[in-house]
Amino acid sequence: MAGAPFVGPLLADRAIAQTCWVVPDLEAAMTGWSAAAGAGPWLVMDSRGTVNPRYRGQPTDVFYRAAMAQCGDVQIELVEQPGDAPSCFRDVVPAGRTGFHHLAFVSGTFDDELARFARGGFTPAFEGGFGDMRFAMMDTLAATGFMIEVLEDTPSLAFAMGLVRRLAEEWDGTSDPVRRIEEFF
């Protein structure tokens, strides 16, 4: 981007906390990931808990379900969006297909990170919150081929990320492979 202020490499010095795939069938994807990679157990949630969701700056009510599990040191997120309503997920992966969507990192300086991305010409495709944690899915498609999610470092995010890791460490690989995240909050 000629003339744009230098923002540095988008992910330099940021620890990747999560990788995400959009899938057409959440249950089949969870089963496949558990069998192939040992990921699990899965914590499932849906978009109804999203606070002030906005797609490209406008309020949205797009419905999706997400599942998180630990796989080694990286959290895996799988997202299923029924239908083809406009969303950050459909911006990357067409309905009925599976594809890589984003990398996420946790930031203790959330607003500064968003300003850094904005200086480079990258805007949020999707943003909102869960509890006391804000998130922004930055549209970095032109530069990377995927989105980058910024997660605000808050006590509830630390609890949720730690919970996914702890459950994985305690999991026997078979029992109770899918759980609702509301059971723990």
C-alpha positions as CSV (number, residue, x, y, z in Angstrom):
1,M,0.0,0.0,0.0
2,A,2.0,3.0,-1.3
3,G,1.9,5.9,1.0
4,A,0.2,4.1,3.9
5,P,1.8,4.6,7.3
6,F,4.0,1.7,8.3
7,V,2.1,-0.7,10.7
8,G,4.7,-3.4,10.7
9,P,4.0,-7.1,10.1
10,L,0.4,-7.7,11.1
11,L,1.3,-10.7,13.3
12,A,4.9,-10.0,14.4
13,D,5.4,-10.4,18.1
14,R,1.9,-11.6,18.6
15,A,1.3,-15.1,19.8
16,I,-1.3,-17.0,17.8
17,A,-4.0,-18.1,20.2
18,Q,-6.5,-19.6,17.8
19,T,-7.0,-20.9,14.3
20,C,-10.4,-21.1,12.8
21,W,-12.1,-23.0,10.0
22,V,-15.6,-22.4,8.6
23,V,-17.4,-25.7,8.1
24,P,-20.8,-26.7,6.6
25,D,-21.6,-29.3,9.4
26,L,-20.3,-28.5,12.9
27,E,-21.0,-32.0,14.3
28,A,-19.1,-33.7,11.5
29,A,-16.2,-31.3,11.7
30,M,-15.9,-31.8,15.5
31,T,-15.9,-35.6,15.0
32,G,-13.3,-35.3,12.3
33,W,-11.0,-33.1,14.2
34,S,-11.2,-35.3,17.3
35,A,-10.4,-38.4,15.3
36,A,-7.7,-36.9,13.1
37,A,-6.0,-34.5,15.5
38,G,-7.2,-35.5,19.0
39,A,-8.8,-32.1,19.5
40,G,-11.5,-32.0,22.2
41,P,-13.6,-31.9,24.1
42,W,-15.5,-29.2,22.2
43,L,-17.2,-26.2,23.8
44,V,-20.2,-25.1,21.6
45,M,-21.9,-21.7,21.6
46,D,-23.9,-19.7,19.2
47,S,-24.1,-16.1,18.1
48,R,-27.1,-15.3,20.3
49,G,-24.7,-14.3,23.1
50,T,-22.8,-11.7,21.0
51,V,-23.0,-8.2,22.4
52,N,-23.6,-5.4,19.8
53,P,-22.6,-7.5,16.7
54,R,-21.7,-5.4,13.7
55,Y,-20.8,-6.6,10.2
56,R,-18.9,-3.9,8.2
57,G,-20.0,-1.3,10.7
58,Q,-23.7,-2.1,10.5
59,P,-25.8,-4.1,13.1
60,T,-26.2,-7.7,12.2
61,D,-28.2,-10.6,13.4
62,V,-26.5,-13.3,11.3
63,F,-26.7,-16.7,13.1
64,Y,-23.8,-19.0,13.5
65,R,-22.6,-21.7,15.8
66,A,-19.0,-22.1,17.0
67,A,-17.0,-24.8,18.7
68,M,-13.7,-24.5,20.5
69,A,-11.2,-27.2,21.5
70,Q,-7.5,-27.4,22.3
71,C,-5.1,-29.1,19.9
72,G,-1.6,-28.9,21.5
73,D,-0.8,-25.3,22.2
74,V,-3.3,-23.9,19.7
75,Q,-7.1,-23.5,20.2
76,I,-9.1,-24.6,17.3
77,E,-12.4,-22.9,16.4
78,L,-14.9,-24.3,14.0
79,V,-17.7,-22.1,12.8
80,E,-20.9,-23.2,11.0
81,Q,-23.2,-20.5,9.5
82,P,-26.4,-21.9,8.0
83,G,-27.3,-20.2,4.7
84,D,-25.5,-17.6,2.8
85,A,-26.4,-14.3,4.5
86,P,-23.7,-11.7,4.3
87,S,-21.1,-12.1,7.0
88,C,-17.4,-12.2,7.7
89,F,-17.6,-16.0,7.4
90,R,-19.2,-15.8,3.9
91,D,-16.7,-13.2,2.9
92,V,-14.1,-16.0,3.0
93,V,-15.8,-19.4,2.7
94,P,-18.9,-19.9,0.5
95,A,-21.9,-21.8,1.9
96,G,-21.5,-25.5,1.8
97,R,-17.7,-25.4,1.8
98,T,-14.9,-25.8,4.4
99,G,-12.1,-23.4,4.5
100,F,-9.6,-21.6,6.7
101,H,-10.9,-18.4,8.1
102,H,-8.7,-16.6,10.6
103,L,-5.8,-16.5,13.0
104,A,-6.5,-14.8,16.4
105,F,-4.3,-13.2,19.0
106,V,-5.1,-11.7,22.4
107,S,-4.2,-8.1,23.0
108,G,-4.0,-6.1,26.2
109,T,-4.1,-2.9,24.1
110,F,-7.2,-3.7,22.0
111,D,-8.0,-0.1,20.9
112,D,-4.3,0.5,20.0
113,E,-4.3,-2.7,17.9
114,L,-7.4,-1.6,16.0
115,A,-5.8,1.8,15.4
116,R,-2.6,0.0,14.1
117,F,-4.7,-2.0,11.7
118,A,-6.6,1.1,10.6
119,R,-3.4,2.9,9.8
120,G,-2.6,0.1,7.4
121,G,-6.0,0.4,5.8
122,F,-7.5,-2.7,7.5
123,T,-11.0,-2.4,8.9
124,P,-13.2,-4.7,11.0
125,A,-15.4,-7.0,9.0
126,F,-17.1,-8.2,12.1
127,E,-16.9,-6.9,15.7
128,G,-18.8,-7.2,18.9
129,G,-18.3,-8.7,22.3
130,F,-18.9,-11.6,24.7
131,G,-19.3,-10.6,28.3
132,D,-16.6,-8.2,29.1
133,M,-14.4,-9.1,26.1
134,R,-14.5,-7.3,22.8
135,F,-13.4,-8.8,19.5
136,A,-12.7,-7.5,16.0
137,M,-12.3,-9.7,12.9
138,M,-10.0,-7.5,10.8
139,D,-10.4,-7.8,7.0
140,T,-6.9,-8.6,6.0
141,L,-7.9,-10.8,3.0
142,A,-6.1,-8.7,0.4
143,A,-2.8,-9.0,2.4
144,T,-3.0,-12.5,3.8
145,G,-5.9,-14.4,2.2
146,F,-7.5,-14.8,5.6
147,M,-8.8,-12.6,8.4
148,I,-7.0,-11.7,11.7
149,E,-9.1,-11.6,14.9
150,V,-8.1,-9.4,17.7
151,L,-9.4,-10.6,21.1
152,E,-9.4,-8.2,24.1
153,D,-7.4,-9.6,27.0
154,T,-10.0,-9.7,29.9
155,P,-10.6,-11.9,32.9
156,S,-13.5,-13.7,31.1
157,L,-11.4,-14.4,28.0
158,A,-8.5,-15.7,30.1
159,F,-11.0,-18.0,32.0
160,A,-12.5,-19.3,28.7
161,M,-9.2,-19.9,27.0
162,G,-7.9,-21.6,30.2
163,L,-11.0,-23.7,30.5
164,V,-10.6,-25.0,26.9
165,R,-7.0,-26.0,27.7
166,R,-7.8,-27.5,31.1
167,L,-10.7,-29.6,29.7
168,A,-8.4,-30.9,26.9
169,E,-5.7,-31.8,29.5
170,E,-8.3,-33.7,31.6
171,W,-10.1,-35.3,28.6
172,D,-9.9,-39.1,28.1
173,G,-10.5,-38.7,24.3
174,T,-13.9,-40.2,24.2
175,S,-16.3,-39.3,27.0
176,D,-18.6,-36.2,26.8
177,P,-16.9,-34.9,23.6
178,V,-19.3,-32.0,23.0
179,R,-20.4,-29.6,25.8
180,R,-22.3,-26.3,25.9
181,I,-20.1,-23.4,27.0
182,E,-23.0,-22.0,29.2
183,E,-22.4,-25.0,31.5
184,F,-19.2,-23.2,32.7
185,F,-20.4,-19.6,33.0
